[in-house]
Amino acid sequence: MPLNISYCKLLALRAHNAPKRKPEESLPSSIMIGEVYSFDKSEQRVFDIQRLIPLHETKGGEQLGRPLALIRIIEPTHYENGQEVRTRGTYRIERLISPSEKLVWGTGDWSIEPK
């Protein structure tokens, strides 16, 4: 079995109540600064737990919506589900991003600027 590991600069989850998805595979119904939420993703993924990363909504196939918030991954864990390796964990909302702001990747960190 090949070893597939992905480094992720962001966390992308499906829309809230997405069909055929567990709640942890989707965005919560609302996000609030300071709240902690769970996630569950296919494959073995590595997240930077020392920096803030953006939270995006995805439609799948690497189609990302605008960034919704900057988050901190608190506890990522890899596990086996049958023949599939998955990554689950928790994240905390650190800052919400408004539609009038844009996210810029700088020298190893994300920053937010006016559009």
C-alpha positions as CSV (number, residue, x, y, z in Angstrom):
1,M,0.0,0.0,0.0
2,P,1.6,3.4,-1.0
3,L,2.1,6.0,1.7
4,N,0.3,9.2,0.7
5,I,0.8,12.3,2.9
6,S,-0.3,15.8,2.1
7,Y,0.9,19.0,3.7
8,C,-2.1,21.4,4.0
9,K,-1.8,25.2,4.3
10,L,-5.6,25.4,4.8
11,L,-8.6,23.4,6.0
12,A,-11.4,23.0,3.4
13,L,-14.7,21.5,4.5
14,R,-18.1,21.0,2.7
15,A,-21.1,23.2,3.3
16,H,-23.1,22.7,6.5
17,N,-25.4,19.7,6.1
18,A,-23.8,18.5,2.9
19,P,-25.4,15.4,1.6
20,K,-23.7,12.1,2.4
21,R,-21.2,13.8,4.8
22,K,-20.7,13.3,8.5
23,P,-21.0,16.6,10.5
24,E,-17.2,16.6,11.0
25,E,-16.7,16.6,7.2
26,S,-18.7,19.8,6.9
27,L,-18.7,23.3,8.2
28,P,-20.7,24.0,11.4
29,S,-24.0,25.9,11.0
30,S,-22.3,29.0,12.3
31,I,-18.7,29.9,13.4
32,M,-17.8,32.0,16.3
33,I,-14.4,33.3,17.5
34,G,-13.0,31.2,20.3
35,E,-15.2,28.2,19.6
36,V,-13.7,24.7,19.0
37,Y,-15.0,22.5,16.2
38,S,-14.2,19.0,15.0
39,F,-13.0,18.0,11.5
40,D,-12.5,14.7,9.6
41,K,-10.8,14.4,6.2
42,S,-9.8,11.6,3.9
43,E,-6.1,10.8,3.5
44,Q,-3.2,11.4,5.8
45,R,-2.8,15.2,6.1
46,V,-0.2,17.3,7.9
47,F,-1.3,20.7,9.3
48,D,0.9,23.4,10.8
49,I,-0.2,23.6,14.4
50,Q,2.0,26.6,15.2
51,R,0.5,29.0,12.7
52,L,-3.0,30.2,11.8
53,I,-4.4,28.7,8.6
54,P,-7.5,29.6,6.7
55,L,-10.8,27.8,6.8
56,H,-12.6,27.5,3.4
57,E,-15.8,26.0,2.1
58,T,-15.2,23.5,-0.7
59,K,-17.4,22.0,-3.3
60,G,-14.9,19.2,-3.8
61,G,-12.3,18.7,-6.5
62,E,-10.2,21.5,-5.0
63,Q,-12.8,24.1,-5.8
64,L,-12.5,26.5,-2.9
65,G,-14.8,29.3,-1.8
66,R,-13.5,32.5,-0.2
67,P,-11.8,32.1,3.2
68,L,-14.2,32.3,6.1
69,A,-11.8,32.5,9.1
70,L,-8.3,32.0,10.3
71,I,-8.1,28.9,12.6
72,R,-5.6,27.1,14.7
73,I,-5.5,23.3,14.4
74,I,-5.5,22.1,18.0
75,E,-5.2,18.3,17.7
76,P,-4.8,16.4,14.4
77,T,-4.8,12.6,14.5
78,H,-4.4,10.0,11.8
79,Y,-6.4,6.8,12.0
80,E,-7.4,3.8,9.8
81,N,-11.0,3.3,8.7
82,G,-11.0,-0.1,7.0
83,Q,-8.5,0.3,4.1
84,E,-8.6,4.1,4.2
85,V,-6.3,6.4,6.3
86,R,-8.0,9.5,7.5
87,T,-7.2,12.7,9.5
88,R,-9.4,14.0,12.2
89,G,-9.0,16.6,14.9
90,T,-10.2,19.9,16.3
91,Y,-9.7,23.5,15.4
92,R,-10.4,26.9,17.1
93,I,-11.7,30.0,15.3
94,E,-9.2,32.8,15.9
95,R,-10.5,35.4,13.5
96,L,-13.4,35.8,11.0
97,I,-12.7,37.1,7.5
98,S,-15.2,39.4,6.0
99,P,-16.0,39.4,2.2
100,S,-14.4,42.9,2.0
101,E,-11.0,41.4,3.1
102,K,-8.5,39.3,1.1
103,L,-6.1,36.7,2.4
104,V,-2.4,36.9,1.4
105,W,0.2,34.3,1.8
106,G,3.5,35.9,2.9
107,T,6.7,34.6,4.3
108,G,5.3,31.5,5.9
109,D,2.2,33.2,7.4
110,W,-1.2,34.4,6.2
111,S,-2.2,38.0,6.5
112,I,-5.4,39.8,5.9
113,E,-5.7,43.0,3.8
114,P,-8.5,45.2,2.5
115,K,-9.6,44.3,-1.0
